[in-house]
Amino acid sequence: MWQTPPEAAFDRIVDLARTLCQAPVALFSLIDRDSQWFKARSGTVQDGSSRTDSICTLVVEQVGPLVIPDTHLEPRVARRATVTGPMSVRAYAGVPVVTPDGYALGTLCVIDHRPRPFTPEQIEALTQLAEVLGGELERRAVQVQLKRLSLTDALTGLPNRAQLREYLRQSAQRVTLSGERVALALLDLDGFKVINDSLGHQAGDVLLQQVATRLREALSSSDLVARMGGDEFALVLTDVRGIGSVERVLTRLRDAMERPFTVGGRDLPASFSAGVSLYPDDGVDAEEMLARADTAMHRAKRAGLGWAFFNALHDSRSASDLELLSALHHAGERGELLAYFQPVVHANDYSPAGCEALVRWQRGGQLISPADFIPLAERSGQIHQLGEFMLRAATREIQRGRLRRVAVNVSPLEFDQPGYVQRVSDILNESGIDPDRLVLEITESSLLDADRSWAVLRDLRALGVQLALDDFGTGYSSLSALSSLPVQHLKIDRSFVQGVGQDGETGVRSLEVVRAIVTLGRALGLNTVAEGVETPVQAALLREVGCTYLQGFHFGRPAPLA
């Protein structure tokens, strides 16, 4: 907060203090060991003073209101420069701005250039405004902590997917004019599932932590290693002159992994398969490079290669993908699309609160994994038809009285499509349901264009539907604008919830991340929904930290409503 630019929220509070106290000057000051600095001011051009000259230091030291009707008659301050100098403080009233843990950061004060009293009502108004300032400071501190946590993987301490995307974008910008390249390598551990299944998730977590350390130590300081989730890691290699330099790095990493890892007294081997894409050869943005590196990685794994570079001849869309895409195009008319529902419960007593609607595809009597057909639908544009199918399914069940409230996922491609708000409006009008019973879940990646996304959210909210920010904490773009977004719910991503209840540092850190999100949500007046709750222990801990709603296999798997 020290020496940061003025902010409108603080300026409004200071202006209000000046008006209520009928004083020519009002200040929100922050005080450190040596100085006082005015974070917000009204009626003066001064920006601070030394601590020894400040009257506000007396307020901080006594941690209570200080009222001085005439500074010339108060020996403690009469000779201070703020009284005798240009500020000419003759009457003073100040109250401390205190954090929830009792630490006084500064003061909210009003001053006059003539002797005068201040009424008890004015001091009470100052006290209440100072409490508002303290709450705003707490919210911003939580936001800073949350942004740091949202860019870091809780288990390994490595950068996560969001930070990787930003680093990749910045690296690409730097090399555009140099003629060099940036390499993105996705690494997937071989045989990790066997270790997880045989020795347990805790042993698997320890192995992932040791792998993360070894990868980080083997890379140069200009390169980045991130954890993408599960047993998948990513490397961003900068200043790449060609394939040969990437292979040298991968060889060094392979050699570093040859030494066994010790987990629970056992020596465990670990190796990886990697896929590599190059900027600008294989992609112009992070998503394209990630997709192509992933394609190359799966080719390397299938062929038993250590690594493979993206190759358009080998990695173009397969015939099976094209056949699946054609079948998906006709799935709706053939009645193959299904709506599954997963319960959402109140955290305080586990009573039903509603359901999340999830699309499923049953083809030839077999369910196709959403991981197989959702990406195809997004790449081909068929996601719009799937989204409309789910909206109609959700509103139909609400109309029939079988469900009280239903949440429906909104793809970023749907959200960005012109006319999306009108489509939602038409479906609501056709169904005749109370719009408040429909929740639209918007992902953070939908909000990259801040001005347009805010306008769409505003229009959706005007229809009367509720809005939820889905997968909260896995992106980075919306944190700074969260306080102004017209959403009512934050859905805490399952990647933060899965570590809750585990022994050791993983469990502690995961719970603290969730606690930080809940605290931020509470400060903004938002409900919080924890996804991926799988055990009674997780449910109890998430209830204790204040989550509003819970969702996960512990309360029910997605299933047809019948």
C-alpha positions in Angstrom: 0.0 0.0 0.0 2.9 2.4 0.7 3.7 4.8 -2.1 1.0 3.4 -4.4 -1.2 5.5 -6.7 -4.5 7.0 -5.5 -7.5 4.7 -5.6 -11.1 5.8 -6.0 -12.5 3.6 -3.3 -10.3 5.2 -0.6 -10.8 8.7 -2.1 -14.6 8.4 -1.7 -14.3 7.4 2.0 -12.1 10.3 2.7 -14.4 12.7 0.9 -17.3 11.4 3.0 -15.3 11.9 6.3 -14.6 15.5 5.3 -18.3 16.1 4.6 -19.6 14.4 7.7 -17.2 16.2 10.0 -17.6 19.6 8.2 -13.8 19.9 8.1 -11.6 21.5 5.4 -9.1 18.5 5.3 -9.5 14.8 5.6 -6.7 12.2 5.4 -6.3 8.4 5.2 -2.7 8.0 6.4 -0.4 4.9 6.5 2.4 5.0 9.0 5.6 3.0 9.1 8.7 3.2 11.3 10.0 6.4 9.9 7.2 8.2 8.0 3.6 9.0 7.4 2.1 8.8 3.9 -1.3 9.9 2.8 -2.9 7.1 0.8 -6.0 9.3 0.2 -6.5 13.0 0.9 -9.1 15.7 0.5 -8.5 19.4 0.9 -4.7 19.4 0.8 -1.8 18.8 -1.6 0.5 17.5 1.1 1.4 13.9 0.5 3.0 13.0 3.9 5.3 13.9 6.7 7.9 12.4 9.0 6.7 10.2 11.8 8.0 12.5 14.5 6.0 15.5 13.1 2.8 13.5 12.7 -0.1 13.7 15.2 -1.4 10.5 13.7 1.4 8.5 15.4 -0.2 9.3 18.8 -3.5 7.7 17.5 -1.6 4.5 16.4 0.3 4.3 19.6 -2.8 4.6 21.8 -5.0 2.6 19.4 -8.1 4.7 20.0 -9.7 8.0 18.9 -7.8 11.2 19.5 -9.6 14.5 19.6 -7.7 17.8 20.0 -9.9 20.9 19.8 -6.9 23.2 19.9 -3.4 21.9 19.1 -1.7 25.1 20.5 -3.0 24.0 23.9 -1.9 20.4 23.7 1.8 20.1 24.8 2.3 16.8 23.0 1.8 18.3 19.5 2.0 22.1 19.8 5.6 22.2 18.5 5.2 19.6 15.7 5.8 20.7 12.1 2.3 19.7 11.1 1.0 22.3 13.6 3.5 25.1 13.0 4.2 24.5 9.3 2.2 24.7 6.1 -0.4 22.2 7.1 -1.4 24.5 10.0 -3.3 21.9 12.0 -5.2 23.7 14.7 -8.0 21.2 15.4 -7.6 17.4 15.0 -9.8 14.3 15.2 -8.4 10.9 14.2 -9.2 7.2 14.7 -7.0 4.2 14.0 -7.4 2.0 10.9 -6.9 -1.5 12.3 -6.5 -4.9 10.7 -8.6 -7.8 11.9 -5.6 -9.1 13.9 -5.4 -5.8 15.8 -2.5 -4.2 14.0 -2.9 -0.4 13.5 -1.7 0.5 10.0 -2.6 4.1 10.0 -5.4 6.6 10.7 -8.5 8.3 9.3 -8.4 11.9 10.5 -10.0 15.3 9.8 -8.2 18.6 10.6 -9.2 22.2 10.7 -7.2 25.4 10.6 -9.0 27.0 13.5 -9.8 25.8 17.0 -13.1 23.9 17.1 -14.8 20.9 18.9 -15.9 17.7 17.2 -19.2 16.1 18.2 -19.5 12.5 19.5 -21.6 11.7 16.4 -18.7 12.9 14.1 -16.2 10.8 16.0 -18.5 7.8 15.7 -18.9 8.4 12.0 -15.0 8.5 11.7 -14.8 5.3 13.6 -17.2 3.5 11.3 -15.5 4.8 8.2 -12.1 3.6 9.6 -13.6 0.1 10.0 -14.7 0.2 6.3 -11.1 1.1 5.4 -9.7 -1.7 7.5 -12.1 -4.2 5.8 -11.0 -2.9 2.4 -7.3 -3.3 3.3 -8.0 -6.9 4.5 -9.9 -7.7 1.3 -7.0 -6.4 -0.8 -4.4 -8.3 1.2 -6.4 -11.5 0.7 -6.6 -10.7 -3.0 -2.9 -10.3 -3.2 -2.3 -13.5 -1.4 -4.9 -15.3 -3.5 -3.3 -14.0 -6.7 0.0 -15.4 -5.6 -1.5 -18.7 -4.6 -3.5 -18.9 -7.8 -0.3 -18.8 -9.9 1.4 -21.5 -7.8 0.8 -25.2 -7.6 -0.1 -26.0 -4.0 1.6 -29.4 -4.0 5.0 -28.7 -5.6 5.3 -24.9 -5.2 6.0 -24.7 -9.0 4.2 -22.2 -11.3 0.9 -23.5 -12.4 -0.9 -23.5 -15.7 -2.0 -19.9 -15.4 1.5 -18.6 -14.7 2.9 -20.8 -17.5 0.6 -19.2 -20.0 1.6 -15.7 -19.0 5.3 -16.6 -19.0 4.9 -18.2 -22.4 3.2 -15.1 -23.8 5.9 -12.7 -22.4 8.7 -15.0 -23.8 7.1 -15.0 -27.2 6.9 -11.2 -27.3 10.6 -10.9 -26.4 11.9 -13.2 -29.2 9.6 -12.0 -32.0 12.2 -9.5 -33.2 15.3 -11.6 -32.4 14.7 -14.4 -34.8 15.1 -17.0 -32.1 12.4 -19.4 -30.8 10.6 -20.4 -27.6 10.1 -24.1 -27.0 7.2 -25.5 -25.0 7.7 -29.1 -23.7 5.0 -31.1 -22.0 6.3 -33.9 -19.8 4.1 -36.8 -18.7 5.6 -39.3 -16.1 5.6 -42.9 -17.3 3.9 -45.4 -15.1 2.8 -42.9 -12.4 -0.7 -44.4 -12.1 0.9 -47.8 -11.0 2.7 -46.0 -8.2 -0.4 -44.1 -7.1 -2.5 -47.3 -7.1 0.0 -49.5 -5.4 1.5 -47.2 -2.8 -1.3 -44.6 -2.4 -1.8 -41.0 -3.3 0.5 -39.7 -0.5 3.4 -41.6 -1.9 2.5 -40.3 -5.3 2.5 -36.7 -4.0 5.9 -37.2 -2.5 7.3 -38.5 -5.8 5.8 -35.5 -7.6 7.4 -33.1 -5.2 10.8 -34.7 -5.7 10.4 -34.8 -9.5 9.5 -31.1 -9.4 12.7 -30.3 -7.4 14.9 -32.3 -9.7 13.4 -30.7 -12.9 13.9 -27.2 -11.4 17.5 -27.9 -10.5 18.3 -29.2 -14.0 17.1 -26.1 -15.8 18.8 -22.7 -16.3 17.4 -19.7 -14.5 16.0 -18.2 -17.7 13.7 -21.3 -18.2 10.5 -22.2 -16.5 9.1 -25.5 -15.2 5.5 -25.6 -14.2 3.1 -28.3 -13.0 0.0 -28.6 -15.3 -1.8 -31.0 -13.0 -1.7 -34.7 -12.2 1.7 -36.1 -13.3 2.1 -33.6 -16.1 4.8 -30.9 -16.1 5.6 -28.2 -18.7 8.9 -26.5 -19.6 9.3 -23.1 -21.3 12.7 -22.9 -22.9 13.8 -19.4 -24.1 16.4 -18.3 -26.6 16.1 -21.5 -28.5 18.2 -21.5 -31.8 16.9 -24.9 -33.0 15.8 -28.4 -32.3 19.3 -29.4 -31.2 19.3 -27.0 -28.2 15.9 -28.4 -27.0 17.2 -31.9 -27.3 20.2 -31.1 -25.2 18.0 -29.8 -22.4 15.7 -32.9 -22.6 18.8 -35.1 -22.5 20.0 -33.3 -19.4 16.6 -33.8 -17.8 16.5 -37.5 -18.7 19.9 -38.0 -17.1 18.8 -36.1 -14.0 15.8 -38.5 -13.6 17.9 -41.7 -13.9 18.8 -41.6 -10.2 16.0 -43.4 -8.3 13.7 -41.4 -6.1 13.4 -42.4 -2.4 9.8 -42.5 -1.2 8.8 -44.1 2.1 12.1 -46.0 2.2 11.6 -47.4 -1.3 13.7 -46.5 -4.3 11.3 -45.7 -7.2 12.3 -45.1 -10.8 10.7 -42.3 -12.8 11.0 -41.4 -16.5 9.0 -39.2 -18.8 7.5 -38.9 -22.3 7.6 -35.4 -23.8 6.1 -33.5 -26.6 7.6 -30.2 -27.9 6.1 -27.3 -29.9 8.1 -24.3 -31.0 7.1 -20.6 -31.3 6.4 -19.3 -33.9 6.7 -22.4 -36.0 3.9 -24.4 -34.3 1.6 -21.8 -32.8 0.9 -18.2 -32.3 -0.5 -18.3 -28.8 -0.2 -20.4 -25.6 -3.3 -22.5 -26.3 -2.2 -23.6 -29.8 1.3 -24.4 -28.5 -0.1 -26.4 -25.6 -2.4 -28.3 -27.9 0.3 -29.2 -30.3 2.8 -30.1 -27.6 0.2 -32.4 -26.1 -0.4 -34.1 -29.5 3.3 -34.7 -29.9 3.6 -36.0 -26.3 0.9 -38.6 -26.9 2.6 -39.7 -30.1 5.9 -40.1 -28.2 4.2 -42.1 -25.5 2.4 -44.4 -28.0 5.7 -45.0 -29.9 7.8 -45.5 -26.8 10.0 -42.5 -27.7 11.5 -40.3 -25.1 10.2 -37.2 -26.8 8.8 -36.0 -30.1 8.5 -32.6 -31.8 5.2 -31.6 -33.3 5.0 -32.5 -36.9 2.0 -31.5 -39.0 2.3 -34.7 -41.2 2.1 -37.0 -38.2 -0.1 -35.0 -35.9 -3.0 -33.8 -38.1 -6.4 -34.9 -37.0 -6.8 -38.6 -37.2 -9.5 -40.5 -39.1 -11.1 -41.7 -35.9 -11.4 -38.0 -34.7 -13.1 -37.2 -38.0 -15.5 -40.1 -37.7 -16.3 -39.1 -34.1 -16.9 -35.5 -35.1 -19.4 -36.6 -37.8 -21.3 -38.8 -35.4 -21.4 -35.9 -32.8 -23.0 -33.7 -35.5 -26.0 -36.1 -35.6 -26.1 -37.0 -31.9 -28.8 -34.5 -31.0 -31.2 -35.6 -33.8 -30.6 -39.3 -32.9 -31.5 -38.7 -29.2 -28.0 -39.7 -28.1 -27.3 -36.6 -26.0 -28.2 -36.9 -22.3 -28.5 -34.5 -19.4 -26.9 -35.8 -16.2 -27.2 -34.0 -12.9 -24.9 -33.8 -9.9 -26.2 -32.6 -6.5 -25.0 -29.5 -4.8 -25.6 -29.3 -1.0 -25.6 -26.7 1.7 -22.3 -27.0 3.6 -23.9 -26.3 7.0 -26.2 -29.3 7.0 -25.6 -31.1 3.7 -29.3 -30.5 2.6 -30.0 -30.3 -1.1 -29.4 -26.9 -2.7 -29.7 -27.7 -6.4 -27.8 -29.6 -9.1 -25.2 -29.0 -11.8 -26.3 -30.2 -15.3 -23.7 -32.0 -17.3 -23.9 -33.2 -20.9 -23.3 -36.9 -21.7 -23.2 -38.7 -25.1 -24.5 -42.2 -25.3 -23.5 -43.8 -28.6 -24.2 -47.4 -29.5 -25.1 -48.1 -25.9 -21.7 -46.8 -24.6 -21.0 -43.5 -22.9 -18.4 -41.4 -24.7 -16.0 -39.7 -22.3 -16.6 -35.9 -22.2 -12.8 -35.5 -22.4 -13.1 -37.1 -25.9 -16.1 -35.2 -27.4 -16.1 -31.8 -25.6 -12.8 -30.6 -27.2 -14.0 -31.9 -30.6 -17.2 -29.9 -30.1 -15.3 -26.8 -29.2 -12.9 -27.1 -32.2 -15.7 -27.7 -34.6 -18.2 -25.1 -33.3 -20.7 -27.8 -32.2 -20.4 -26.6 -28.6 -23.1 -24.1 -29.3 -25.6 -26.9 -30.0 -24.5 -28.8 -26.9 -24.9 -25.7 -24.8 -28.4 -25.0 -26.1 -29.4 -28.6 -25.4 -28.3 -28.3 -21.8 -30.0 -25.0 -21.3 -33.3 -26.5 -22.5 -32.8 -29.6 -20.4 -32.2 -27.6 -17.3 -35.1 -25.2 -17.7 -37.4 -28.2 -18.6 -36.6 -29.9 -15.3 -37.1 -26.7 -13.4 -40.4 -26.1 -15.2 -41.6 -29.6 -14.3 -40.9 -28.9 -10.6 -38.4 -31.8 -10.4 -35.4 -29.5 -9.6 -35.4 -26.3 -7.6 -32.2 -24.8 -9.0 -29.8 -25.9 -11.8 -26.4 -24.7 -12.8 -25.3 -25.0 -16.4 -21.7 -24.7 -17.7 -21.1 -22.0 -20.4 -18.2 -22.6 -22.8 -16.0 -19.6 -23.5 -16.9 -20.0 -27.2 -20.6 -19.8 -26.3 -20.0 -16.8 -24.1 -18.1 -15.0 -26.9 -20.7 -15.7 -29.5 -22.8 -12.6 -30.5 -26.5 -13.2 -29.6 -25.8 -15.5 -26.6 -27.7 -13.3 -24.2 -30.7 -13.3 -26.6 -30.6 -17.1 -26.9 -30.7 -17.4 -23.1 -33.6 -14.9 -23.0 -35.5 -16.8 -25.6 -35.2 -20.1 -23.7 -36.2 -18.5 -20.4 -39.3 -17.0 -22.1 -40.2 -20.3 -23.7 -40.0 -22.2 -20.4 -41.6 -19.5 -18.3 -39.4 -20.4 -15.2 -38.2 -18.0 -12.6 -34.8 -16.9 -14.0 -33.4 -16.8 -10.5 -33.5 -20.6 -10.4 -31.0 -20.9 -13.3 -27.2 -20.5 -12.6 -24.8 -19.9 -15.5 -21.3 -21.0 -14.7 -18.7 -18.8 -16.6 -15.0 -19.8 -16.6 -12.3 -17.2 -15.9 -10.9 -17.7 -19.4 -14.2 -16.2 -20.8 -13.3 -12.9 -19.2 -10.0 -12.0 -20.9 -11.7 -9.2 -22.8 -12.7 -7.3 -19.7 -15.0 -4.7 -21.3 -17.0 -7.0 -23.5 -17.3 -9.8 -20.8 -18.5 -7.3 -18.2 -21.2 -6.1 -20.6 -22.3 -9.7 -21.4 -22.4 -10.5 -17.6 -24.4 -7.4 -17.0 -27.0 -8.3 -19.6 -27.3 -11.9 -18.4 -27.8 -10.6 -14.9 -30.5 -8.3 -16.1 -32.4 -11.3 -17.3 -32.6 -12.4 -13.7 -30.3 -15.5 -13.9 -27.6 -16.1 -11.3 -24.0 -16.2 -12.3 -21.1 -18.3 -11.0 -17.4 -17.9 -11.7 -16.3 -21.5 -12.4 -12.9 -23.1 -11.8 -12.0 -20.0 -9.7 -8.3 -19.7 -8.9 -7.0 -21.4 -12.0 -6.8 -18.3 -14.1 -5.3 -14.9 -13.5 -7.2 -12.3 -15.5 -10.2 -11.7 -13.4 -8.8 -11.2 -9.9 -8.3 -7.5 -10.2 -11.8 -7.0 -11.6 -13.6 -9.5 -9.4 -15.1 -6.9 -7.0 -17.0 -5.3 -10.0 -18.2 -8.5 -11.7 -22.0 -9.1 -11.3 -21.6 -12.7 -10.1 -23.1 -14.3 -7.1 -21.1 -17.5 -6.7 -17.4 -18.5 -6.8 -16.8 -22.2 -7.7 -13.5 -23.3 -6.1 -11.7 -25.5 -8.5 -11.3 -29.2 -7.6 -7.5 -28.9 -7.9 -7.5 -26.8 -4.7 -10.0 -29.1 -2.9 -8.3 -32.5 -3.7 -5.5 -31.9 -1.2 -7.8 -30.9 1.7 -7.8 -33.5 4.4 -4.4 -35.0 3.4 -1.7 -35.4 6.0 1.2 -33.0 6.1 2.0 -29.8 4.3 -0.2 -30.6 1.3 -3.3 -30.8 3.4 -2.5 -27.6 5.3 -1.6 -25.6 2.2 -4.7 -26.8 0.3 -7.0 -25.8 3.2 -5.4 -22.4 3.5 -5.9 -21.8 -0.2 -9.6 -22.6 0.2 -9.8 -20.5 3.3 -8.3 -17.5 1.4 -10.9 -17.9 -1.4 -13.8 -18.2 1.1 -12.5 -15.1 2.9 -12.4 -13.1 -0.3 -15.8 -14.4 -1.3 -17.3 -13.4 2.0 -15.7 -9.9 1.8 -17.4 -9.5 -1.6 -20.7 -10.9 -0.5 -20.4 -14.0 -2.7 -21.3 -17.6 -2.1 -18.6 -20.2 -2.5 -19.0 -23.7 -3.9 -16.3 -26.3 -3.3 -16.1 -28.8 -6.2 -14.6 -32.3 -6.1 -15.6 -33.2 -2.5 -14.9 -36.9 -2.2 -14.6 -37.7 1.6 -16.4 -36.9 4.8 -13.2 -35.4 6.1 -13.0 -33.0 3.2 -16.7 -32.1 3.7 -16.2 -31.3 7.4 -13.1 -29.2 6.9 -14.7 -27.2 4.0 -17.7 -26.6 6.2 -15.5 -25.3 9.0 -13.7 -22.8 6.8 -17.1 -21.4 5.7 -17.9 -22.7 2.2 -21.5 -22.0 1.3 -22.1 -25.1 -0.8 -20.4 -28.4 -1.5 -20.4 -30.6 -4.6 -18.6 -33.9 -5.4 -18.7 -37.7 -5.4 -19.2 -37.8 -1.6 -22.7 -36.4 -2.2 -23.5 -38.0 -5.5 -22.0 -38.7 -8.9 -23.5 -37.2 -12.1 -26.5 -39.4 -13.1 -29.8 -39.2 -15.0 -32.4 -37.5 -12.9 -34.5 -40.6 -12.8 
